[in-house]
């Protein structure tokens, strides 16, 4: 099967779907290829931050989006031993939604797909995986893919790699990855939530242990932070030992550890922090995790990917209408978002190396760090981490046209 579009996007995650919506809204013919059958994949980031909610407002979609079942997190807290400290308060942010909306990512992606489907130029093809690139001399001119109906060739004025941290598009394009590194991995799992449980979304820190708890209404989505590469040794100690470790951090839910019936209930996230040296080739651009894999610190990955998509649509909708975007136009996208990416990754690495890594390596009794004590004492200071997490270094606004 052979088809032609103005823009072909590999990857139906947050970056790819948002870019598809914005380009279709601007009158661009766009095809999104998503390798999975549907969006129902568990243990993905489920945090929609104020910056993304602001984008939805600017698109006139916020009220409809907030009708979907969700939880609202207006404050982040950290527990060190037995001491609970507020560290980020979103109430002081000058945005329409001063909270993080907790919603399953499949619901968010399905919502974006429905909105994009209103535009005649938008197509979403599920079970279609990019396998290669079409070239003409030095330019990328399309994508090769495998789909449910067989091989697929898509000719395109622009190919966008939004296919995640293991991107086929960036590999086939030969783009160089700068590996920054991460001393941690994370284990994701669920524990049921019951009346009388705490209501806070928080991080729990104890000697040698870090557990992040996200309140998802009727269950806790938990991330247990472990030293890089230590999962196999943990498995060898046995599931019962793992349950006991978690029970010591969640004493109110100790009897629920039997819900972790096997290691299949525990998903390993191998943490990567990296970015491309160059995000583009002639006819091709990478965005989202394909351009810069983020640490889970702050939960900003989804929202940074969406900001990528907004910036890309702002800068490339016009050039795409005119034909093949120039190298200068593609370079402008990287120039726009490389600085926020670098700053965010720098902050994440500082937290990973100087806080999380040291906590995991220590057997000493844990004290509340002085900086955290000061944050907990002065609410106005809590707006600083709230700003960094909720809005980011340089938030994007919708500038792309509506056809």
C-alpha positions as CSV (number, residue, x, y, z in Angstrom):
1,X,0.0,0.0,0.0
2,X,1.3,3.4,-0.9
3,X,-0.1,6.8,0.3
4,X,1.0,10.4,0.3
5,X,0.5,13.1,3.0
6,X,2.0,16.4,3.9
7,X,3.2,15.1,7.3
8,X,3.6,11.6,8.5
9,X,4.1,11.2,12.3
10,X,5.5,7.9,13.7
11,X,4.1,7.4,17.2
12,X,0.7,8.0,18.7
13,X,1.9,9.1,22.1
14,X,1.3,12.6,23.7
15,X,3.7,14.4,21.3
16,X,2.5,12.6,18.1
17,X,-1.2,12.9,18.9
18,X,-1.0,16.6,19.9
19,X,1.1,17.5,16.9
20,X,-1.4,15.6,14.6
21,X,-4.3,17.5,16.1
22,X,-2.6,20.9,15.8
23,X,-1.5,20.3,12.2
24,X,-4.9,19.0,11.1
25,X,-6.4,22.0,12.8
26,X,-4.1,24.2,10.6
27,X,-5.3,22.5,7.4
28,X,-2.4,20.2,7.0
29,X,-3.0,16.6,5.8
30,X,-1.4,14.4,8.4
31,X,-1.2,10.7,9.1
32,X,-0.2,9.3,12.6
33,X,1.1,5.8,12.7
34,X,0.7,4.0,16.1
35,X,2.1,0.5,16.4
36,X,-0.3,-0.8,19.1
37,X,-3.8,-1.9,18.6
38,X,-5.2,0.7,21.0
39,X,-4.1,3.1,23.7
40,X,-4.8,0.8,26.6
41,X,-1.3,0.3,28.0
42,X,-0.7,0.5,31.7
43,X,2.0,2.1,33.9
44,X,2.5,5.1,31.7
45,X,2.7,8.7,33.0
46,X,-0.8,9.9,33.9
47,X,-0.1,13.4,35.0
48,X,-1.5,16.3,32.9
49,X,0.1,19.5,34.3
50,X,-1.1,23.1,34.3
51,X,0.9,23.9,31.2
52,X,-1.0,21.2,29.2
53,X,-4.3,22.2,30.7
54,X,-3.6,25.8,29.5
55,X,-3.0,24.5,26.0
56,X,-6.3,22.6,26.1
57,X,-8.0,25.9,27.2
58,X,-6.5,27.8,24.3
59,X,-7.9,25.1,21.9
60,X,-11.3,25.4,23.5
61,X,-11.2,21.8,24.8
62,X,-10.6,22.3,28.5
63,X,-14.2,22.1,29.7
64,X,-14.9,18.9,27.8
65,X,-11.6,17.4,28.9
66,X,-12.3,18.0,32.6
67,X,-15.6,16.1,32.3
68,X,-13.5,12.9,32.0
69,X,-13.0,11.1,35.4
70,X,-9.8,12.5,37.0
71,X,-8.2,13.5,40.3
72,X,-6.8,17.0,41.0
73,X,-3.5,17.3,42.8
74,X,-3.1,20.9,44.2
75,X,-0.1,20.2,46.5
76,X,2.8,17.8,46.5
77,X,4.2,16.5,49.8
78,X,7.2,14.5,50.8
79,X,7.4,12.3,53.9
80,X,10.9,11.8,55.5
81,X,10.6,9.1,58.1
82,X,7.6,10.2,60.1
83,X,7.7,13.8,59.1
84,X,5.3,15.0,56.3
85,X,6.4,18.2,54.6
86,X,4.6,20.2,51.8
87,X,7.1,21.0,49.0
88,X,5.0,22.4,46.1
89,X,1.8,24.3,46.1
90,X,0.1,25.0,42.7
91,X,-2.5,27.4,44.1
92,X,-0.3,30.4,43.5
93,X,0.2,29.8,39.8
94,X,-1.4,32.2,37.4
95,X,-3.1,29.6,35.3
96,X,-6.7,28.6,34.8
97,X,-6.1,25.2,36.4
98,X,-3.7,25.4,39.3
99,X,-3.5,21.6,39.7
100,X,-2.2,18.5,38.2
101,X,-5.0,16.4,36.6
102,X,-4.4,12.7,37.2
103,X,-6.0,10.8,34.3
104,X,-5.1,7.5,32.6
105,X,-3.0,8.3,29.6
106,X,-5.2,6.1,27.4
107,X,-8.1,8.4,28.2
108,X,-6.0,11.5,27.3
109,X,-4.8,10.1,24.0
110,X,-8.3,8.9,23.1
111,X,-9.6,12.3,23.8
112,X,-7.0,14.0,21.6
113,X,-7.7,11.4,18.9
114,X,-11.5,12.2,18.9
115,X,-10.8,16.0,18.7
116,X,-8.3,15.5,15.8
117,X,-10.8,13.3,14.0
118,X,-13.1,16.2,13.5
119,X,-10.7,17.6,10.9
120,X,-10.8,16.1,7.4
121,X,-7.0,16.1,7.0
122,X,-6.4,13.9,10.1
123,X,-5.9,10.1,9.9
124,X,-4.8,7.7,12.6
125,X,-3.7,4.3,11.6
126,X,-3.4,1.8,14.5
127,X,-1.2,-1.4,14.3
128,X,1.1,0.4,12.0
129,X,4.8,0.5,13.0
130,X,7.5,2.5,11.3
131,X,10.3,0.2,10.1
132,X,12.4,2.4,7.8
133,X,12.7,5.7,6.0
134,X,12.3,6.6,2.3
135,X,15.1,8.6,0.9
136,X,15.8,10.7,-2.2
137,X,19.4,11.7,-2.4
138,X,20.1,13.5,1.0
139,X,16.5,14.0,1.9
140,X,14.0,11.9,3.9
141,X,10.8,11.7,1.8
142,X,8.7,9.3,3.7
143,X,8.3,6.2,5.9
144,X,8.2,2.5,5.4
145,X,5.9,0.7,7.9
146,X,4.2,-2.6,8.6
147,X,0.5,-2.6,9.3
148,X,-2.4,-4.9,9.8
149,X,-3.0,-5.0,6.1
150,X,0.6,-5.5,5.2
151,X,3.6,-3.3,4.1
152,X,2.9,0.4,3.9
153,X,4.9,3.2,2.2
154,X,4.0,6.8,3.1
155,X,5.4,9.6,1.0
156,X,5.5,12.8,3.1
157,X,6.9,16.4,2.9
158,X,7.8,16.0,6.5
159,X,8.4,12.9,8.7
160,X,8.2,13.3,12.4
161,X,9.7,10.8,14.8
162,X,7.5,10.8,17.9
163,X,8.0,7.1,18.6
164,X,9.6,7.3,22.0
165,X,12.9,6.7,23.7
166,X,13.6,3.6,21.6
167,X,12.8,5.5,18.4
168,X,13.1,3.6,15.1
169,X,12.9,6.8,13.2
170,X,15.9,8.4,14.9
171,X,17.9,5.1,14.6
172,X,17.2,4.8,10.8
173,X,18.0,8.5,10.4
174,X,21.4,8.0,12.1
175,X,20.9,10.8,14.6
176,X,23.5,10.9,17.4
177,X,22.2,10.4,21.0
178,X,24.0,12.1,23.9
179,X,23.5,9.8,26.9
180,X,23.5,11.8,30.2
181,X,22.8,8.8,32.4
182,X,20.7,8.1,35.4
183,X,21.6,6.2,38.7
184,X,18.1,5.0,39.2
185,X,15.3,2.8,37.8
186,X,11.7,2.5,38.9
187,X,9.3,-0.3,39.6
188,X,5.6,0.6,38.9
189,X,2.7,-1.3,40.6
190,X,-0.8,-0.8,41.9
191,X,-2.2,-1.2,45.4
192,X,-5.9,-0.7,46.1
193,X,-6.9,2.4,48.0
194,X,-9.5,2.3,50.8
195,X,-11.5,4.7,52.9
196,X,-9.3,6.0,55.7
197,X,-6.1,6.0,53.5
198,X,-4.2,9.2,53.2
199,X,-5.4,11.4,50.3
200,X,-2.1,13.0,49.3
201,X,0.0,12.3,46.3
202,X,3.4,12.2,47.8
203,X,6.9,10.8,47.9
204,X,8.0,8.7,50.9
205,X,11.6,8.7,51.8
206,X,13.2,6.4,54.4
207,X,16.7,5.0,54.9
208,X,17.7,3.5,51.6
209,X,14.1,3.6,50.2
210,X,12.0,5.9,48.0
211,X,8.4,5.4,47.2
212,X,6.2,7.7,45.1
213,X,2.4,7.3,45.7
214,X,-0.1,8.7,43.2
215,X,-3.7,8.9,44.4
216,X,-5.8,7.4,41.5
217,X,-9.1,7.4,43.4
218,X,-9.7,3.7,44.1
219,X,-6.0,2.6,43.9
220,X,-2.5,3.9,44.5
221,X,-0.2,4.0,41.5
222,X,3.2,3.5,43.1
223,X,6.8,4.0,41.8
224,X,9.5,2.3,43.9
225,X,12.8,3.9,43.1
226,X,15.8,1.4,43.0
227,X,19.5,1.8,42.2
228,X,20.2,1.4,38.4
229,X,20.4,-2.3,37.4
230,X,19.4,-3.8,40.8
231,X,16.1,-5.3,39.7
232,X,17.4,-8.8,39.0
233,X,19.1,-9.0,42.4
234,X,15.8,-7.9,43.9
235,X,13.9,-10.7,42.0
236,X,16.4,-13.2,43.3
237,X,15.6,-12.2,46.9
238,X,12.0,-13.2,46.2
239,X,8.6,-11.6,45.9
240,X,7.9,-11.9,49.6
241,X,11.0,-9.9,50.5
242,X,9.8,-7.2,48.0
243,X,6.3,-7.2,49.6
244,X,7.9,-6.7,53.0
245,X,9.9,-3.7,51.8
246,X,6.8,-2.0,50.4
247,X,4.8,-2.9,53.5
248,X,7.4,-1.1,55.7
249,X,6.8,2.1,53.7
250,X,3.0,1.6,53.5
251,X,2.1,0.3,56.9
252,X,-1.6,1.3,56.5
253,X,-1.7,-1.1,53.4
254,X,0.5,-3.9,54.7
255,X,-2.2,-6.5,54.4
256,X,-2.8,-5.5,50.7
257,X,0.6,-6.6,49.6
258,X,-0.9,-9.9,48.5
259,X,-2.4,-8.0,45.6
260,X,1.1,-8.2,44.2
261,X,0.5,-11.8,43.2
262,X,3.6,-12.2,41.0
263,X,6.4,-10.3,39.4
264,X,4.1,-9.7,36.4
265,X,2.3,-7.2,38.6
266,X,5.5,-5.1,38.9
267,X,6.8,-3.3,35.8
268,X,10.3,-2.1,35.4
269,X,11.0,1.3,34.0
270,X,14.6,1.6,33.0
271,X,15.3,5.3,33.5
272,X,17.1,7.1,30.7
273,X,18.1,10.7,30.4
274,X,19.4,11.6,27.0
275,X,18.9,14.0,24.0
276,X,19.8,14.1,20.4
277,X,22.7,16.3,19.3
278,X,20.7,17.2,16.2
279,X,17.0,16.7,16.1
280,X,16.5,16.9,12.4
281,X,17.6,15.9,8.9
282,X,16.2,17.3,5.6
283,X,12.6,16.2,5.6
284,X,12.7,14.8,9.1
285,X,12.3,16.0,12.7
286,X,12.3,14.2,16.1
287,X,10.3,15.4,19.1
288,X,9.2,14.1,22.5
289,X,11.1,11.2,24.0
290,X,12.6,10.4,20.5
291,X,14.5,13.7,20.8
292,X,15.0,13.8,24.6
293,X,14.2,11.1,27.1
294,X,13.4,12.5,30.5
295,X,13.8,11.2,34.0
296,X,10.5,10.5,35.9
297,X,11.6,13.1,38.4
298,X,8.8,15.7,38.5
299,X,6.6,13.7,36.1
300,X,7.2,16.3,33.4
301,X,7.9,14.0,30.4
302,X,4.4,14.0,29.0
303,X,4.0,17.7,29.3
304,X,7.4,18.5,27.8
305,X,6.5,16.3,24.9
306,X,3.3,18.2,24.4
307,X,5.2,21.5,24.6
308,X,7.4,20.1,21.8
309,X,4.3,19.5,19.7
310,X,2.9,23.0,20.3
311,X,6.2,24.6,19.4
312,X,6.6,22.4,16.3
313,X,3.1,23.3,15.0
314,X,3.7,27.0,15.7
315,X,6.9,27.0,13.7
316,X,6.1,24.5,10.9
317,X,2.4,24.8,10.0
318,X,3.2,27.7,7.7
319,X,6.2,26.1,6.0
320,X,4.2,22.8,5.6
321,X,1.4,24.7,3.8
322,X,4.0,25.9,1.4
323,X,5.7,22.5,0.8
324,X,8.8,20.9,2.2
325,X,10.0,22.7,5.4
326,X,13.6,24.0,5.0
327,X,16.4,23.0,7.2
328,X,16.3,26.4,8.7
329,X,12.7,25.8,9.7
330,X,13.5,22.5,11.3
331,X,16.5,23.9,13.1
332,X,14.2,26.6,14.5
333,X,12.3,23.9,16.4
334,X,15.4,22.5,18.0
335,X,16.6,26.0,18.8
336,X,13.3,26.8,20.4
337,X,13.2,23.7,22.6
338,X,16.8,22.7,23.2
339,X,17.3,25.3,26.0
340,X,14.2,24.3,28.1
341,X,15.1,20.6,27.6
342,X,18.7,21.1,28.8
343,X,17.6,23.1,31.8
344,X,14.9,20.5,32.8
345,X,17.3,17.6,32.4
346,X,20.0,19.5,34.4
347,X,17.5,19.9,37.3
348,X,16.5,16.3,37.0
349,X,20.1,15.1,37.1
350,X,20.8,17.2,40.2
351,X,17.8,15.7,42.0
352,X,18.8,12.1,40.9
353,X,22.5,12.4,41.8
354,X,22.5,14.6,44.9
355,X,19.2,13.5,46.5
356,X,17.7,10.3,45.2
357,X,21.0,8.5,44.7
358,X,22.4,9.4,48.1
359,X,19.2,8.4,49.9
360,X,19.3,4.9,48.2
361,X,22.9,4.5,49.1
362,X,22.5,5.4,52.7
363,X,21.7,3.2,55.7
364,X,21.7,6.2,58.2
365,X,18.6,7.5,59.8
366,X,17.0,10.0,57.4
367,X,16.6,13.6,58.3
368,X,14.5,16.2,56.5
369,X,17.0,18.2,54.3
370,X,17.4,21.8,55.3
371,X,16.1,23.0,51.9
372,X,12.9,20.9,52.3
373,X,12.4,22.3,55.8
374,X,12.5,25.8,54.5
375,X,10.1,25.0,51.7
376,X,7.7,23.5,54.2
377,X,7.8,26.5,56.4
378,X,7.1,29.2,53.7
379,X,4.2,28.6,51.4
380,X,5.3,31.3,48.9
381,X,8.5,29.4,48.3
382,X,6.5,26.3,47.4
383,X,5.5,28.2,44.2
384,X,9.0,27.8,42.8
385,X,9.0,23.9,42.5
386,X,5.3,24.2,41.5
387,X,6.3,26.5,38.7
388,X,9.1,24.3,37.5
389,X,7.0,21.1,37.6
390,X,3.6,22.6,36.6
391,X,4.5,25.1,34.0
392,X,8.1,24.5,33.0
393,X,11.1,26.6,31.9
394,X,9.3,28.2,28.9
395,X,5.7,27.3,28.3
396,X,4.3,27.3,24.8
397,X,1.0,28.8,23.7
398,X,-1.1,28.1,20.6
399,X,0.2,30.2,17.7
400,X,-0.6,27.8,14.9
401,X,-3.5,28.9,12.7
402,X,-7.0,27.3,12.7
403,X,-7.9,26.6,9.0
